[in-house]
Amino acid sequence: MWNEYYTLWNYAAVNITDIRYIECGAYEEMKYKFPSHTFILTFQGDAGVTIDNETYEVSRFYVLHGGKGSKLVIQAGEAGLRLYYLMYKAELPRRSRNYLEKLMELSNPFQMNFGFSPDRPTMLYEHLKQMHFLWDSQKPVHHFQAKSLFYFFVQQIASQISLASNPDLSAKAQVDKIIKIIESSYAQPLTLHTLAEMINTSPRSLSRKFKQSVGSSPIDYLIQFRLFKAKEMLLQTDATLDEIAAGIGYPDGYYLGRMFKKHTGLSPLQFKEKNAAPIHWPDLTSAVARSDISRVRSRKYVYSNDDNHYHYKHGGIIHMNRQTRTGMMLSILLSLTLLLSACSAGVSSSTGGDKYGSNSSANNVTAENQNQPSKVRTISTVKGNITIPDEPKRIVVDLYLGSLIALGIKPVGTPELNLKNPYFIDSLEGVQNIGEYETISLEKVLELEPDLIVTGNPDLYDSFSKIAPTLVIPYGEFKDTHEEVAYFGEVLNKEKESKAWLADYDARIADAKKRVGEALDASAEVSVMQFDEKAPMAFGDNFGRGGQAVYSALGLNPPADKKEILMKDQLVEVSSEAIPEFVGDYIILTADNLTLEDLKTKAVWSSLDAVKNDRVFIWSKDRSWYFDPIATLDQTEELAAWFTKISRKK
């Protein structure tokens, strides 16, 4: 049957004739004769609906279809009924083949009358709503766009009605159905709850059956399939991370980079550099979950300076794996650097050091080290012992720029994103741009002639260490601001400056905490979130967006029933319907070009007490993203001032 259905749809000339939005009041009756073939999608309310002699009990989301000339009767219930009509014409070519004409006589899909409850209703709703918007514009280009969406709409209906005819599925059939949904709709905001609803089961039951059959949870399967699609695009296209993220259902390249690093152990760029052969999605009965999900130890989201910053550079092409003259020249220059280094006698290294390897007393230079500074020190690092100048003058730094600025140290070079940091941009005059985090220019670093490179990315050590002594501290090693600033104070001979800065930091944080403590009830819950129409997010205490300021510095409470997941995973993608579960008494919200009044017009958000009572602090990504010590301090004071202001309005 369905092969015939698709065959006729494939050959027919199809045109939309009208798309309408209809509202029926409580108990209102409406009668209508379809002037052309018609789809109806109801999305709110209830009614008894009859198409010719077939009656359907309609509630919330329901799909109906009637052929041209069919008689429709709607008897709305107490809640009324809201729906979309989509009317279209479909005709075979005049000189169509005989077998097509016979198929049309036997089974004309355009004249079929049917109705069913879709298992992916919001997808159908969003598509039809967008088609209605485009159709209403009356512009030919928008009508063309609506028509292109129409085919996808029909395909989704055909796939769902074929499944809807068998609601009592076996466990294997349920799993197979969920896999088909995930692999066909991975770009949609799917959650365990919505997936379970699609097969009329509970989230717990679905999770158990799926794990028994596949070896992973449905959400892990979804994540792995999305990442597989991301890998395909990385290897087969020059798409940016933002473009790839949009195509697989993630809000931006930043989030995609985090997920990619967490589940593969590599940044997207590293993956592309290390892989060239095509990849294939394993059969669902294979050990995909065991090999791709369980294999990687679950860990906290951590920052790596090369895995997630394409969202700050819109457009353009990511150039990877290309041999260039510049690259060849760099290789020659690096070789010369190594040759010169080999010709110079090194200072003997001593072992030891504390947790991060900062040890050491300064060592005097021997006569053989005339070309080195008068004093050096040996530092124990994750890459072994390194010898660095006692007082480096030309530092290149990627991740830890904030700590250096706090100590009064201006580097000679840093990535572009650091140069945009609004919290200390005035201190960066003359600092050179060494490129994006993902595409740091080694040529530029070499040109700056650094005497020390400080990085949070161990994978860059081999390249950096050929240019200058390289200090590697992977992100996540410092437990707090105190430990980070004190460490760099010791390593860079700025202990006096670090103690002074931390004393000021402590005093200002204590004052901010006192003001907030007087303004808020001790039990008040505060949410750190990011607004996104497609995929809202909630943040914990170590992932930017103000999390460090809210939870670490001010010590405020996250929503109690979500505390465990937020403090463990630090970043959680939230489905629209689950937003209220993650919202506390106050919301610290990252959102570009959005006001509180705008938020009050948004579905779900407008129903939240925090939004209704103006207890939402909104800032843009270019301020909330940064989480270095200076940014955290300034954000803490900014939020403290807002909490105090809000308290006075009560």
Helices and strands as residue ranges (DSSP letters): H 2-11, E 13-24, E 29-33, E 37-51, E 54-59, E 62-66, E 71-91, H 98-106, G 109-111, E 114-116, H 121-136, H 140-164, H 171-185, H 192-198, H 203-214, H 218-236, H 241-248, H 253-264, H 268-274, H 288-288, I 289-293, G 310-312, H 325-343, E 363-364, G 367-369, E 375-381, E 384-389, E 395-397, H 401-406, E 413-414, H 416-419, G 425-427, E 432-433, H 442-447, E 452-455, G 458-460, H 461-464, E 470-472, H 481-491, H 495-519, E 526-530, E 537-539, H 547-547, I 548-553, G 560-562, H 563-569, E 571-573, G 576-578, H 579-582, E 586-590, H 596-599, G 605-607, H 609-612, E 616-619, H 621-624, H 629-649
